[in-house]
Amino acid sequence: MANPFQFLQQTRAEIAKVVWPTRREVLVTTAMVFLMAVVFAIFFFGVDWVIRQLLELTLTFFG
C-alpha cells in the first residue's frame, strides 16, 4: 500500500491524462439525450394507444 503522498501524486497524474469534453460536446450530447427521450416517449405513447384501441375493440366485440 502506497503512502498518502504517493497516492496523491499518482491520482494527479491519472487525472492529468483524462481528456475532458468541450462545452460544445457536452451541449450536443445533452441535446441528443433529450431528443432521444422525446422520440421514445412519442413512440411508446403511440404503441400504448394502438394496444389500448385494439383491447377496447376486442372487449366491445366480445363483451
PyMOL Python script that loads the backbone (N, CA, C, O; Angstrom):
from pymol import cmd

cmd.read_pdbstr("""\
ATOM      1  N   MET A   1       0.856  -1.185   0.000  1.00  0.00           N
ATOM      2  CA  MET A   1       0.000   0.000   0.000  1.00  0.00           C
ATOM      3  C   MET A   1       0.897   1.242   0.000  1.00  0.00           C
ATOM      4  O   MET A   1       1.844   1.336   0.781  1.00  0.00           O
ATOM      5  N   ALA A   2       0.588   2.175  -0.873  1.00  0.00           N
ATOM      6  CA  ALA A   2       1.396   3.386  -1.001  1.00  0.00           C
ATOM      7  C   ALA A   2       1.055   4.377   0.105  1.00  0.00           C
ATOM      8  O   ALA A   2      -0.037   4.348   0.674  1.00  0.00           O
ATOM      9  N   ASN A   3       1.999   5.242   0.392  1.00  0.00           N
ATOM     10  CA  ASN A   3       1.704   6.256   1.399  1.00  0.00           C
ATOM     11  C   ASN A   3       0.812   7.341   0.771  1.00  0.00           C
ATOM     12  O   ASN A   3       0.709   7.433  -0.452  1.00  0.00           O
ATOM     13  N   PRO A   4       0.180   8.146   1.604  1.00  0.00           N
ATOM     14  CA  PRO A   4      -0.768   9.140   1.091  1.00  0.00           C
ATOM     15  C   PRO A   4      -0.154  10.117   0.085  1.00  0.00           C
ATOM     16  O   PRO A   4      -0.827  10.523  -0.862  1.00  0.00           O
ATOM     17  N   PHE A   5       1.096  10.495   0.274  1.00  0.00           N
ATOM     18  CA  PHE A   5       1.739  11.433  -0.650  1.00  0.00           C
ATOM     19  C   PHE A   5       1.875  10.813  -2.042  1.00  0.00           C
ATOM     20  O   PHE A   5       1.586  11.465  -3.045  1.00  0.00           O
ATOM     21  N   GLN A   6       2.315   9.555  -2.101  1.00  0.00           N
ATOM     22  CA  GLN A   6       2.425   8.866  -3.394  1.00  0.00           C
ATOM     23  C   GLN A   6       1.053   8.701  -4.034  1.00  0.00           C
ATOM     24  O   GLN A   6       0.895   8.859  -5.245  1.00  0.00           O
ATOM     25  N   PHE A   7       0.072   8.383  -3.208  1.00  0.00           N
ATOM     26  CA  PHE A   7      -1.296   8.222  -3.721  1.00  0.00           C
ATOM     27  C   PHE A   7      -1.783   9.511  -4.383  1.00  0.00           C
ATOM     28  O   PHE A   7      -2.349   9.469  -5.476  1.00  0.00           O
ATOM     29  N   LEU A   8      -1.571  10.639  -3.740  1.00  0.00           N
ATOM     30  CA  LEU A   8      -1.990  11.922  -4.301  1.00  0.00           C
ATOM     31  C   LEU A   8      -1.237  12.231  -5.594  1.00  0.00           C
ATOM     32  O   LEU A   8      -1.827  12.743  -6.546  1.00  0.00           O
ATOM     33  N   GLN A   9       0.046  11.927  -5.635  1.00  0.00           N
ATOM     34  CA  GLN A   9       0.826  12.154  -6.853  1.00  0.00           C
ATOM     35  C   GLN A   9       0.295  11.300  -8.001  1.00  0.00           C
ATOM     36  O   GLN A   9       0.133  11.787  -9.120  1.00  0.00           O
ATOM     37  N   GLN A  10       0.026  10.036  -7.721  1.00  0.00           N
ATOM     38  CA  GLN A  10      -0.479   9.137  -8.758  1.00  0.00           C
ATOM     39  C   GLN A  10      -1.876   9.557  -9.209  1.00  0.00           C
ATOM     40  O   GLN A  10      -2.206   9.482 -10.393  1.00  0.00           O
ATOM     41  N   THR A  11      -2.685   9.998  -8.258  1.00  0.00           N
ATOM     42  CA  THR A  11      -4.030  10.457  -8.603  1.00  0.00           C
ATOM     43  C   THR A  11      -3.968  11.670  -9.520  1.00  0.00           C
ATOM     44  O   THR A  11      -4.687  11.731 -10.518  1.00  0.00           O
ATOM     45  N   ARG A  12      -3.118  12.632  -9.194  1.00  0.00           N
ATOM     46  CA  ARG A  12      -2.963  13.818 -10.042  1.00  0.00           C
ATOM     47  C   ARG A  12      -2.455  13.439 -11.428  1.00  0.00           C
ATOM     48  O   ARG A  12      -2.896  14.006 -12.427  1.00  0.00           O
ATOM     49  N   ALA A  13      -1.536  12.491 -11.494  1.00  0.00           N
ATOM     50  CA  ALA A  13      -1.000  12.061 -12.786  1.00  0.00           C
ATOM     51  C   ALA A  13      -2.097  11.417 -13.630  1.00  0.00           C
ATOM     52  O   ALA A  13      -2.161  11.649 -14.837  1.00  0.00           O
ATOM     53  N   GLU A  14      -2.955  10.617 -13.015  1.00  0.00           N
ATOM     54  CA  GLU A  14      -4.042   9.972 -13.762  1.00  0.00           C
ATOM     55  C   GLU A  14      -5.086  10.993 -14.205  1.00  0.00           C
ATOM     56  O   GLU A  14      -5.600  10.906 -15.320  1.00  0.00           O
ATOM     57  N   ILE A  15      -5.400  11.950 -13.351  1.00  0.00           N
ATOM     58  CA  ILE A  15      -6.380  12.981 -13.711  1.00  0.00           C
ATOM     59  C   ILE A  15      -5.852  13.831 -14.862  1.00  0.00           C
ATOM     60  O   ILE A  15      -6.628  14.288 -15.701  1.00  0.00           O
ATOM     61  N   ALA A  16      -4.552  14.043 -14.905  1.00  0.00           N
ATOM     62  CA  ALA A  16      -3.962  14.829 -15.995  1.00  0.00           C
ATOM     63  C   ALA A  16      -4.104  14.113 -17.341  1.00  0.00           C
ATOM     64  O   ALA A  16      -4.089  14.764 -18.385  1.00  0.00           O
ATOM     65  N   LYS A  17      -4.241  12.795 -17.333  1.00  0.00           N
ATOM     66  CA  LYS A  17      -4.385  12.018 -18.568  1.00  0.00           C
ATOM     67  C   LYS A  17      -5.808  12.067 -19.129  1.00  0.00           C
ATOM     68  O   LYS A  17      -6.028  11.743 -20.296  1.00  0.00           O
ATOM     69  N   VAL A  18      -6.761  12.467 -18.306  1.00  0.00           N
ATOM     70  CA  VAL A  18      -8.160  12.476 -18.732  1.00  0.00           C
ATOM     71  C   VAL A  18      -8.380  13.536 -19.799  1.00  0.00           C
ATOM     72  O   VAL A  18      -7.916  14.669 -19.663  1.00  0.00           O
ATOM     73  N   VAL A  19      -9.086  13.170 -20.855  1.00  0.00           N
ATOM     74  CA  VAL A  19      -9.449  14.131 -21.900  1.00  0.00           C
ATOM     75  C   VAL A  19     -10.877  14.581 -21.604  1.00  0.00           C
ATOM     76  O   VAL A  19     -11.835  13.844 -21.835  1.00  0.00           O
ATOM     77  N   TRP A  20     -10.997  15.783 -21.097  1.00  0.00           N
ATOM     78  CA  TRP A  20     -12.305  16.298 -20.720  1.00  0.00           C
ATOM     79  C   TRP A  20     -13.042  16.790 -21.955  1.00  0.00           C
ATOM     80  O   TRP A  20     -12.421  17.354 -22.856  1.00  0.00           O
ATOM     81  N   PRO A  21     -14.367  16.587 -22.017  1.00  0.00           N
ATOM     82  CA  PRO A  21     -15.126  17.054 -23.178  1.00  0.00           C
ATOM     83  C   PRO A  21     -15.217  18.579 -23.194  1.00  0.00           C
ATOM     84  O   PRO A  21     -15.183  19.240 -22.157  1.00  0.00           O
ATOM     85  N   THR A  22     -15.334  19.106 -24.405  1.00  0.00           N
ATOM     86  CA  THR A  22     -15.505  20.556 -24.531  1.00  0.00           C
ATOM     87  C   THR A  22     -16.941  20.921 -24.169  1.00  0.00           C
ATOM     88  O   THR A  22     -17.810  20.056 -24.069  1.00  0.00           O
ATOM     89  N   ARG A  23     -17.168  22.196 -23.978  1.00  0.00           N
ATOM     90  CA  ARG A  23     -18.521  22.668 -23.653  1.00  0.00           C
ATOM     91  C   ARG A  23     -19.492  22.316 -24.774  1.00  0.00           C
ATOM     92  O   ARG A  23     -20.635  21.935 -24.521  1.00  0.00           O
ATOM     93  N   ARG A  24     -19.024  22.449 -26.021  1.00  0.00           N
ATOM     94  CA  ARG A  24     -19.873  22.145 -27.173  1.00  0.00           C
ATOM     95  C   ARG A  24     -20.247  20.665 -27.199  1.00  0.00           C
ATOM     96  O   ARG A  24     -21.395  20.321 -27.480  1.00  0.00           O
ATOM     97  N   GLU A  25     -19.281  19.785 -26.905  1.00  0.00           N
ATOM     98  CA  GLU A  25     -19.553  18.346 -26.883  1.00  0.00           C
ATOM     99  C   GLU A  25     -20.587  17.996 -25.804  1.00  0.00           C
ATOM    100  O   GLU A  25     -21.470  17.167 -26.026  1.00  0.00           O
ATOM    101  N   VAL A  26     -20.469  18.627 -24.658  1.00  0.00           N
ATOM    102  CA  VAL A  26     -21.423  18.372 -23.580  1.00  0.00           C
ATOM    103  C   VAL A  26     -22.822  18.831 -23.989  1.00  0.00           C
ATOM    104  O   VAL A  26     -23.802  18.123 -23.759  1.00  0.00           O
ATOM    105  N   LEU A  27     -22.914  20.012 -24.592  1.00  0.00           N
ATOM    106  CA  LEU A  27     -24.219  20.523 -25.011  1.00  0.00           C
ATOM    107  C   LEU A  27     -24.842  19.656 -26.093  1.00  0.00           C
ATOM    108  O   LEU A  27     -26.044  19.393 -26.057  1.00  0.00           O
ATOM    109  N   VAL A  28     -24.039  19.207 -27.061  1.00  0.00           N
ATOM    110  CA  VAL A  28     -24.561  18.371 -28.152  1.00  0.00           C
ATOM    111  C   VAL A  28     -25.042  17.032 -27.613  1.00  0.00           C
ATOM    112  O   VAL A  28     -26.135  16.583 -27.960  1.00  0.00           O
ATOM    113  N   THR A  29     -24.250  16.394 -26.776  1.00  0.00           N
ATOM    114  CA  THR A  29     -24.669  15.091 -26.256  1.00  0.00           C
ATOM    115  C   THR A  29     -25.882  15.218 -25.331  1.00  0.00           C
ATOM    116  O   THR A  29     -26.740  14.336 -25.317  1.00  0.00           O
ATOM    117  N   THR A  30     -25.961  16.294 -24.569  1.00  0.00           N
ATOM    118  CA  THR A  30     -27.132  16.519 -23.719  1.00  0.00           C
ATOM    119  C   THR A  30     -28.376  16.726 -24.575  1.00  0.00           C
ATOM    120  O   THR A  30     -29.435  16.175 -24.271  1.00  0.00           O
ATOM    121  N   ALA A  31     -28.260  17.504 -25.628  1.00  0.00           N
ATOM    122  CA  ALA A  31     -29.396  17.721 -26.526  1.00  0.00           C
ATOM    123  C   ALA A  31     -29.826  16.405 -27.184  1.00  0.00           C
ATOM    124  O   ALA A  31     -31.021  16.158 -27.345  1.00  0.00           O
ATOM    125  N   MET A  32     -28.872  15.571 -27.560  1.00  0.00           N
ATOM    126  CA  MET A  32     -29.211  14.285 -28.170  1.00  0.00           C
ATOM    127  C   MET A  32     -29.953  13.379 -27.183  1.00  0.00           C
ATOM    128  O   MET A  32     -30.882  12.669 -27.567  1.00  0.00           O
ATOM    129  N   VAL A  33     -29.549  13.404 -25.932  1.00  0.00           N
ATOM    130  CA  VAL A  33     -30.234  12.595 -24.919  1.00  0.00           C
ATOM    131  C   VAL A  33     -31.676  13.058 -24.764  1.00  0.00           C
ATOM    132  O   VAL A  33     -32.589  12.233 -24.725  1.00  0.00           O
ATOM    133  N   PHE A  34     -31.890  14.370 -24.676  1.00  0.00           N
ATOM    134  CA  PHE A  34     -33.254  14.886 -24.561  1.00  0.00           C
ATOM    135  C   PHE A  34     -34.070  14.572 -25.811  1.00  0.00           C
ATOM    136  O   PHE A  34     -35.240  14.204 -25.705  1.00  0.00           O
ATOM    137  N   LEU A  35     -33.476  14.711 -26.978  1.00  0.00           N
ATOM    138  CA  LEU A  35     -34.177  14.416 -28.226  1.00  0.00           C
ATOM    139  C   LEU A  35     -34.591  12.951 -28.285  1.00  0.00           C
ATOM    140  O   LEU A  35     -35.728  12.639 -28.639  1.00  0.00           O
ATOM    141  N   MET A  36     -33.679  12.058 -27.940  1.00  0.00           N
ATOM    142  CA  MET A  36     -33.998  10.628 -27.960  1.00  0.00           C
ATOM    143  C   MET A  36     -35.065  10.290 -26.929  1.00  0.00           C
ATOM    144  O   MET A  36     -35.906   9.426 -27.178  1.00  0.00           O
ATOM    145  N   ALA A  37     -35.051  10.951 -25.779  1.00  0.00           N
ATOM    146  CA  ALA A  37     -36.086  10.726 -24.764  1.00  0.00           C
ATOM    147  C   ALA A  37     -37.453  11.130 -25.305  1.00  0.00           C
ATOM    148  O   ALA A  37     -38.442  10.433 -25.078  1.00  0.00           O
ATOM    149  N   VAL A  38     -37.512  12.247 -26.017  1.00  0.00           N
ATOM    150  CA  VAL A  38     -38.779  12.693 -26.606  1.00  0.00           C
ATOM    151  C   VAL A  38     -39.237  11.719 -27.694  1.00  0.00           C
ATOM    152  O   VAL A  38     -40.416  11.368 -27.755  1.00  0.00           O
ATOM    153  N   VAL A  39     -38.313  11.284 -28.551  1.00  0.00           N
ATOM    154  CA  VAL A  39     -38.658  10.341 -29.620  1.00  0.00           C
ATOM    155  C   VAL A  39     -39.202   9.041 -29.035  1.00  0.00           C
ATOM    156  O   VAL A  39     -40.222   8.531 -29.499  1.00  0.00           O
ATOM    157  N   PHE A  40     -38.531   8.505 -28.027  1.00  0.00           N
ATOM    158  CA  PHE A  40     -39.003   7.264 -27.420  1.00  0.00           C
ATOM    159  C   PHE A  40     -40.329   7.456 -26.701  1.00  0.00           C
ATOM    160  O   PHE A  40     -41.172   6.559 -26.718  1.00  0.00           O
ATOM    161  N   ALA A  41     -40.530   8.603 -26.073  1.00  0.00           N
ATOM    162  CA  ALA A  41     -41.801   8.876 -25.402  1.00  0.00           C
ATOM    163  C   ALA A  41     -42.938   8.898 -26.415  1.00  0.00           C
ATOM    164  O   ALA A  41     -44.004   8.335 -26.165  1.00  0.00           O
ATOM    165  N   ILE A  42     -42.720   9.538 -27.544  1.00  0.00           N
ATOM    166  CA  ILE A  42     -43.749   9.573 -28.591  1.00  0.00           C
ATOM    167  C   ILE A  42     -44.006   8.170 -29.140  1.00  0.00           C
ATOM    168  O   ILE A  42     -45.155   7.785 -29.357  1.00  0.00           O
ATOM    169  N   PHE A  43     -42.938   7.411 -29.362  1.00  0.00           N
ATOM    170  CA  PHE A  43     -43.081   6.048 -29.872  1.00  0.00           C
ATOM    171  C   PHE A  43     -43.899   5.184 -28.914  1.00  0.00           C
ATOM    172  O   PHE A  43     -44.844   4.517 -29.335  1.00  0.00           O
ATOM    173  N   PHE A  44     -43.541   5.193 -27.633  1.00  0.00           N
ATOM    174  CA  PHE A  44     -44.255   4.358 -26.672  1.00  0.00           C
ATOM    175  C   PHE A  44     -45.671   4.852 -26.429  1.00  0.00           C
ATOM    176  O   PHE A  44     -46.558   4.051 -26.134  1.00  0.00           O
ATOM    177  N   PHE A  45     -45.899   6.149 -26.545  1.00  0.00           N
ATOM    178  CA  PHE A  45     -47.267   6.665 -26.476  1.00  0.00           C
ATOM    179  C   PHE A  45     -48.094   6.090 -27.622  1.00  0.00           C
ATOM    180  O   PHE A  45     -49.234   5.674 -27.419  1.00  0.00           O
ATOM    181  N   GLY A  46     -47.520   6.066 -28.826  1.00  0.00           N
ATOM    182  CA  GLY A  46     -48.224   5.508 -29.981  1.00  0.00           C
ATOM    183  C   GLY A  46     -48.490   4.024 -29.832  1.00  0.00           C
ATOM    184  O   GLY A  46     -49.589   3.563 -30.139  1.00  0.00           O
ATOM    185  N   VAL A  47     -47.521   3.275 -29.374  1.00  0.00           N
ATOM    186  CA  VAL A  47     -47.709   1.837 -29.165  1.00  0.00           C
ATOM    187  C   VAL A  47     -48.779   1.598 -28.111  1.00  0.00           C
ATOM    188  O   VAL A  47     -49.639   0.736 -28.290  1.00  0.00           O
ATOM    189  N   ASP A  48     -48.739   2.340 -27.027  1.00  0.00           N
ATOM    190  CA  ASP A  48     -49.734   2.206 -25.974  1.00  0.00           C
ATOM    191  C   ASP A  48     -51.129   2.525 -26.510  1.00  0.00           C
ATOM    192  O   ASP A  48     -52.090   1.822 -26.199  1.00  0.00           O
ATOM    193  N   TRP A  49     -51.241   3.569 -27.305  1.00  0.00           N
ATOM    194  CA  TRP A  49     -52.541   3.960 -27.860  1.00  0.00           C
ATOM    195  C   TRP A  49     -53.090   2.860 -28.779  1.00  0.00           C
ATOM    196  O   TRP A  49     -54.277   2.538 -28.713  1.00  0.00           O
ATOM    197  N   VAL A  50     -52.241   2.287 -29.630  1.00  0.00           N
ATOM    198  CA  VAL A  50     -52.687   1.224 -30.535  1.00  0.00           C
ATOM    199  C   VAL A  50     -53.152   0.009 -29.739  1.00  0.00           C
ATOM    200  O   VAL A  50     -54.203  -0.560 -30.033  1.00  0.00           O
ATOM    201  N   ILE A  51     -52.382  -0.387 -28.740  1.00  0.00           N
ATOM    202  CA  ILE A  51     -52.765  -1.545 -27.922  1.00  0.00           C
ATOM    203  C   ILE A  51     -54.074  -1.269 -27.190  1.00  0.00           C
ATOM    204  O   ILE A  51     -54.929  -2.149 -27.090  1.00  0.00           O
ATOM    205  N   ARG A  52     -54.231  -0.050 -26.676  1.00  0.00           N
ATOM    206  CA  ARG A  52     -55.480   0.304 -25.986  1.00  0.00           C
ATOM    207  C   ARG A  52     -56.666   0.234 -26.931  1.00  0.00           C
ATOM    208  O   ARG A  52     -57.720  -0.284 -26.564  1.00  0.00           O
ATOM    209  N   GLN A  53     -56.506   0.750 -28.149  1.00  0.00           N
ATOM    210  CA  GLN A  53     -57.600   0.713 -29.119  1.00  0.00           C
ATOM    211  C   GLN A  53     -57.970  -0.727 -29.487  1.00  0.00           C
ATOM    212  O   GLN A  53     -59.150  -1.064 -29.580  1.00  0.00           O
ATOM    213  N   LEU A  54     -56.965  -1.566 -29.693  1.00  0.00           N
ATOM    214  CA  LEU A  54     -57.227  -2.967 -30.019  1.00  0.00           C
ATOM    215  C   LEU A  54     -57.910  -3.688 -28.864  1.00  0.00           C
ATOM    216  O   LEU A  54     -58.810  -4.499 -29.082  1.00  0.00           O
ATOM    217  N   LEU A  55     -57.490  -3.397 -27.650  1.00  0.00           N
ATOM    218  CA  LEU A  55     -58.097  -4.021 -26.491  1.00  0.00           C
ATOM    219  C   LEU A  55     -59.538  -3.563 -26.316  1.00  0.00           C
ATOM    220  O   LEU A  55     -60.411  -4.382 -26.029  1.00  0.00           O
ATOM    221  N   GLU A  56     -59.803  -2.285 -26.481  1.00  0.00           N
ATOM    222  CA  GLU A  56     -61.172  -1.782 -26.387  1.00  0.00           C
ATOM    223  C   GLU A  56     -62.051  -2.380 -27.475  1.00  0.00           C
ATOM    224  O   GLU A  56     -63.199  -2.738 -27.212  1.00  0.00           O
ATOM    225  N   LEU A  57     -61.534  -2.493 -28.684  1.00  0.00           N
ATOM    226  CA  LEU A  57     -62.284  -3.103 -29.779  1.00  0.00           C
ATOM    227  C   LEU A  57     -62.604  -4.559 -29.468  1.00  0.00           C
ATOM    228  O   LEU A  57     -63.725  -5.016 -29.689  1.00  0.00           O
ATOM    229  N   THR A  58     -61.620  -5.280 -28.957  1.00  0.00           N
ATOM    230  CA  THR A  58     -61.823  -6.683 -28.610  1.00  0.00           C
ATOM    231  C   THR A  58     -62.843  -6.836 -27.501  1.00  0.00           C
ATOM    232  O   THR A  58     -63.707  -7.710 -27.572  1.00  0.00           O
ATOM    233  N   LEU A  59     -62.756  -5.984 -26.456  1.00  0.00           N
ATOM    234  CA  LEU A  59     -63.688  -6.094 -25.338  1.00  0.00           C
ATOM    235  C   LEU A  59     -65.104  -5.698 -25.738  1.00  0.00           C
ATOM    236  O   LEU A  59     -66.064  -6.292 -25.247  1.00  0.00           O
ATOM    237  N   THR A  60     -65.259  -4.723 -26.606  1.00  0.00           N
ATOM    238  CA  THR A  60     -66.618  -4.344 -27.043  1.00  0.00           C
ATOM    239  C   THR A  60     -67.180  -5.401 -27.986  1.00  0.00           C
ATOM    240  O   THR A  60     -68.393  -5.609 -28.007  1.00  0.00           O
ATOM    241  N   PHE A  61     -66.354  -6.061 -28.749  1.00  0.00           N
ATOM    242  CA  PHE A  61     -66.824  -7.090 -29.684  1.00  0.00           C
ATOM    243  C   PHE A  61     -67.259  -8.347 -28.933  1.00  0.00           C
ATOM    244  O   PHE A  61     -68.293  -8.936 -29.250  1.00  0.00           O
ATOM    245  N   PHE A  62     -66.466  -8.762 -27.930  1.00  0.00           N
ATOM    246  CA  PHE A  62     -66.784  -9.980 -27.183  1.00  0.00           C
ATOM    247  C   PHE A  62     -67.494  -9.697 -25.871  1.00  0.00           C
ATOM    248  O   PHE A  62     -67.924 -10.633 -25.196  1.00  0.00           O
ATOM    249  N   GLY A  63     -67.626  -8.452 -25.496  1.00  0.00           N
ATOM    250  CA  GLY A  63     -68.200  -8.133 -24.179  1.00  0.00           C
ATOM    251  C   GLY A  63     -69.611  -7.795 -24.300  1.00  0.00           C
ATOM    252  O   GLY A  63     -70.263  -7.498 -23.299  1.00  0.00           O
TER     253      GLY A  63
END
""", "prot")
cmd.dss("prot")
cmd.show_as("cartoon", "prot")
cmd.util.cbc("prot")
cmd.orient("prot")
